[in-house]
Amino acid sequence: MKSRIPQVAVLLPLLLKGQQDSLRGILQYVKLHGPWRLYRMEGRPGEQRLLDLKRWGCTGIIAAQCDLREARLIARIGVPVVVCEPSPSMRGESHPFAKYACTRFDSHACGRMAAEYFISRHYSHFAFVGEPHGLYWSRERGQGFRDAVLEAGKSCCVYGDLSEAEQRDWAVEQPRLQAWLKALPKPVAVFAAMDGRGRQVLDACMGANLTVPDEVAVLGVDNDDLICDATFPTMSSIQTNSQQSAYLLAEHLDALMSGKRLARRVFPTMPTRVVTRRSTDATVIRDPQVARALEFIWRNAGHRPISVADVVGQIGASRRFAERHFKGVTGRTILDEIRRVRLERVCTLLAESNLPISEITRECGFERESYLSRLFRQRFDQTMSAYRTAARTR
């Protein structure tokens, strides 16, 4: 039993959705295993600061990216420290934070997920728009996206480096981005490094009279509903498990504050799924019968039982012709596409819900849990329980 209530300084900026989700994960841990006395910077005008953490009685610190001077000051306090998303320079052996446990977002995997999402929707043209200042995580997301696109035998256009004036002022940059988007081959799948950048891409499309999603499909990162639901059209985005990884980081800090000796750990933060909204809700298949069939599968397969016969009805032809025609256009059978969409939904529910596997089976349109278990193992080379455990400990 702890001899005193932990006093923890949470030194996290909260500008981005991923940072806010990290705080939610920390608070979730404290709610279940606390209490902790928390000091958190709010960043509001006139905020009363806590200038001397040692005098306050600080017993642990959750830090984030900061300059070297601040890192040295934090390290000198002499209490357990963990770090949310340290930059590459903070991971070097000589840095004061290099010895601390941390979370780390897999930006390369995020880019790959974006590419695989667009590839599954049969796009032939791809483009990436990075964060204006070219920060390391933006470059890594772009590289992951480009790698996956090239592996699929396609090419990828990358929006170029910005001048200092363009980095500072959206009004200066906007005409350049509009011209670049207009020059891309259409229809094009555009991956933006973050939701805020995706909002700017959508704004540039509007200024250039480009239709979304028919000419330009746009996908962001973080699933920030305050951004994604406020764009025109609403923006699709990649959800991450920032909350879960921060929960594990708080658990690690709690153990350190209790006097346990633990090896340094890195808790990966991973992309978990794409939340589809209007900005990507289109098919680029030019064959109207197959496009109709795909839209029917995408809207229904993960939520209710549908059969090949139901999809054939959308094509309006004999079953033999419909199946051959569908495979000729998409490269997959109707049944393969139904299974793919269902398994995507299964993965989402395993990672983000507490539903038992039996209920997930019914929710995703499978009749028997044994059949789903066999199909899942064939597709992902692991059991559903193992997938759920891994998703929650990433």
N, C-alpha and C positions, 0 to 999 in steps of 0.2 A: 504493500500500500504506500502511495506517495506521502511523504512527510509534509508537503506543502503544495498549494495550488500553483501550477506552472504559470509563469508570467512571460508571455511570448509576444515579441514584436514582429508584426507581419508587414514587411517593407516591400509591398508589391504595388506597382502602378496598375491602374484599372481602366486604361483607355480602350483596350481591345477585348473582344468577347472571350478569347482564350484565357486572358488574365483574370477576367471576372469568373470564368468557370473554375480556374484554379482556386480562387478564394472560396467558391462554393464547396469545392472538395475539402478544403481545410476546415471550413465551418461544419460540414457534415461530420467529419471525424470528431471535432470538439463536442458536437451535440451528443454523439454516441458514447464518447469516452472521456469527456471533460469532467468538471469544468476547467477551463483555462481562463486566466485574465489576459485579454488581448489588447494590444495597442496596434491600431491600424491607421496609417496615413489616409486621410480623406481627400486632401488636395484642394479643399475649399478655401476661398479668400478669408484671411484672418484666422486660419486654423491655429489653435494652440499646439505647439510642437512639444514633443518629448525629446529634449536635447541630450539628456544623460541617461542612457539605457541602464548603465550599471547602477547608478544611484536609484533608479526606479525599482531595481531588484529583478532585472531581466534574467530569465533562466533559459531562454532559447530564442533563436532568430530564424525567421523564414525570409530570406533575401531574394533579390532578383538582379537583373543587370544593373551595374553601377560602375562608376569610374574606379581607378586603382586606389585613389586616396580613400574613398569611402570603404572599399573592400578591406583595406588595411585596418581602418578604425573598427570595423565590425569584427574582424578576426581578433583584435587585441582585447576585446571585451572578455574573452575567455569562456564563453558559454557555447553549448552545442548550436551549430548552424547548419541549415540546409538551404538549397538554392533552387529557385524556379527558373528554368530555361537559361542557363548561362550561355553567353556568346562564346565562339571559338577561342577568342583571346583569353577568356576567363578559365578555360580548361587546360591551359598550358601549365607545366609542372611548377613554374616559378610564381604563379598567381596565388594569392592567399586563399581563393575559393576552390582551388584545384582538388583539395583533399576532402571536400564536403560532398555528401550525397546530393543528388539533383534530379530534376525531371529534364527530359530532352525530347523535343518534338522531332519526329522523323519526317522532315520536309520532303525528302526524296520520295518516300512512300506516298506522301500526299499528292505529289505531282503525278506519280504513276496511277494512282486511283482516278485522278481527273482524266487522264488519257484513256484508261480502260473504260471509263464511263462513256466517253464520247465514241470510242471505237465500237462499243457494243451497240451504239445507236447509228452505226454505219456512216459516220462522217469520213470524208476523204481529205478535207483541208483542216489544218490545225494551226493555232497561233497562241502565243503566250505574252501576257502583259505583266511585267514585274512591278514591284514596289518602286516608287519614283527614285529613291536614293540607292537602289541596288543593294539592299542589305543582304547579309549572308543567307538568311532563311528564304528570302525571295529567290536568290540565285539557285539554291538547292531545290526548291519546288519547280522552278523552270527546267532544271537539268533532269529531274525525275520525269517530268511531263515529256520532254523532248526524247529522252531515252526510250520510253515506252512507245511513243509514236514511231520512232525510227525502227524499232524492233518489229513493228507491225507493217513495215514496208512503206510508210508514208513519210511526208516531209513536214517540217514545222517552222513557221515564221516566228521570229522573236522580235518584239518591239525594242528598238535601240536605246542606248544610253541617252540620258537627258542632260541638257546644259544646266548650269547653275540657276539661270533664270527660270527654266522650265520646272526644275525641282521645287523652286520657291513658290511659283504662281501657276495655279491651274488654268487661269485665263490665258496665260502665255503658252502653255503646253497643249491646250485643247485642240486648236486648229491642226497641229501636227498629228495628234492621235486620230482625229477625224479623217484626215487624208490617208493615213496608214490603213485604217479600217476599210475605207472605201476601195483601196487598191487590192485588198486581199481577195483571192478567189472565193467564190460563194457556191453553196452555203459553207460557212466556216465555223468551227468550234473554237471559242476563245476561252482560255483558262486565265483568270486573274489571280494574282498571288494572295490576295486578301479581299474580304467583302468590300472594304472601302474603295479599293481599286476597281473591283467589279462594278460598283456604283458609278464610278467615273467612266468606265467603258460603256455602260448603258446610256449615260448622259451624252457621250460622244456619238453613239449610234443615233440618238434622237436628233442631235445637231446635224448629222450627216444624212438624215432621212433614210437610214438603214432600218429595215424591219427586223425586230427581234421576236421570236427566235427563227423566223423563216430564212433570213439571210445571215444573221449572226446569232449564234447561241453563246450565252455567257454563263460561266460558272465561277463562283468565288470560294473562299475558305473561311470557316469559323461558324457558319450558320447563325450569324447575328441577326435575330429577327427584327431588331430596330432599324437595320439597314435593309435586309432582304425583303421585308414586307412593305418598305417605303419606296421602292424603286418602281419604275414603269418600263416593262412589266416587272412583276416580282421576280427576285433573283434566286436561282438554285445555288446551293452551297454545300461544301464538305463539312460534315460534323466530325469533331474530334473527341477523344476521351480525356481531355484536360482535367476534368473534374475527378475522374478515377485516379489518375496518376498523382494529382496533388493530395488526394486522400492518403495514398500510400506514403507520400513524402512526409505528411503530418504524423502518420503512424511511426515512421522511422525516427522522427525528431522526438516523439514522446518516449520511445525506448531509450534514446540517448540521454534525455533529461532524467530518466529513471535510474541512470547509472550503468546501463548495459554498454558493453564494448561491441560495436558492430563495424564490419567492414564497409567501406564506401560503396554505395550502390547508385546506379543510374536507373531511374524509372522512366521507361520510354512512354512518350505521349504519341498516340497513333491516330491517323484518320480512321473513322469507323464506317461511314456511309455517306452517300450523296443524298441530300434532301432536294427533291425535284420540285421546282416551282415553274412559273411560266417562261422564264428566260431560256430554258432548254427543253420545254415541253413540246417538242415537234419531232417529226421523223423526216429524214432527208432522203428516204426511199422515194424515187420518182414514180414507181409503179403504184397507182392509186389503190389497187386491190391489196397488195402486200402492205402498203402503208396503213391501210385501214385495219388489217389483221394485227400488225405490230402494236398499234395504239390500243386495240382491244386487249391484247395480252398484257401490255404494260400497266393498264389501268385496273385489271381484274385479277391477274394470275396470283398475285401475292396476298389477296384478300378473300377470295372465295374459290370454290372448286370450279374450274373450267376444263373442258376437254378439247381434243383436237377437232372434234365435230363442231363445237361452238365456234372455233376460229375459222374453220372452213366455211361456216355460214356467213362470216364477214366478207369472205372473198367472193362468194356467190358463184361457185363452180363445183364440178364434181370433186370428190375427195382426192382421187388420184391426181387430177390436174392441179388442184390447189396445193397439195403437198409438194409435188415436183416443182411447181412454179415458185413457191415460197422458198424452197431450198436453193433454187437457181438464182434467186435475187439476193438472199441474205447469207447463203453459205451454211445455214443451220436448218434443221427440221423444225416443224411447228412444235413438236413435243420437246425438243431440246431448248427452244426459246421459253416455253412455259416453265420448264424445270429451272432454267437459269434465273428467271425472275422470281420464282418461288424461293429458291435458295438464297437469293439476295435478301429477301424479306426475313427468312429464317435467321440469317446472320445478324440482321439488325435487331431482331427481338431477343436473340441470345445475348447480344452485347449490351443492350440498353433497357431490358425489362427484367422483371423477376418472375415472369410467367413460367410455369413448369413446362417441360418439353412436350408433354402430352397435349397441353393447351396450344402451344406453338404449332404443333402438328395440325390441329383443327383450324387454327387461325389462318394458316398459310395454304389451306386447300388440300392437304394430304389426308387420305383415309386411314392409313396405318402408320403408327410410330416406327414400327420395324422397317417398313419400306423407306421412310424418310431417313432413318439412321443409316441404312445401307447406302442410299444415294449420297448422303452428306459425306460419309467416309470415302466413297469413291471420288468425290469431287475435291475434297479438301485434305484427304489423307489423315484425318483425325476424327474423334468422336465429337458430338455436339457439346457434351459436358466439358471436354478438354478445350474446345474453342471458347466456350463461355468463360472458363477459368482464365485462359490466356488473355481474353479481351478485357477482363476486369483487373488484371495485374500488370497490364502494359503501362 
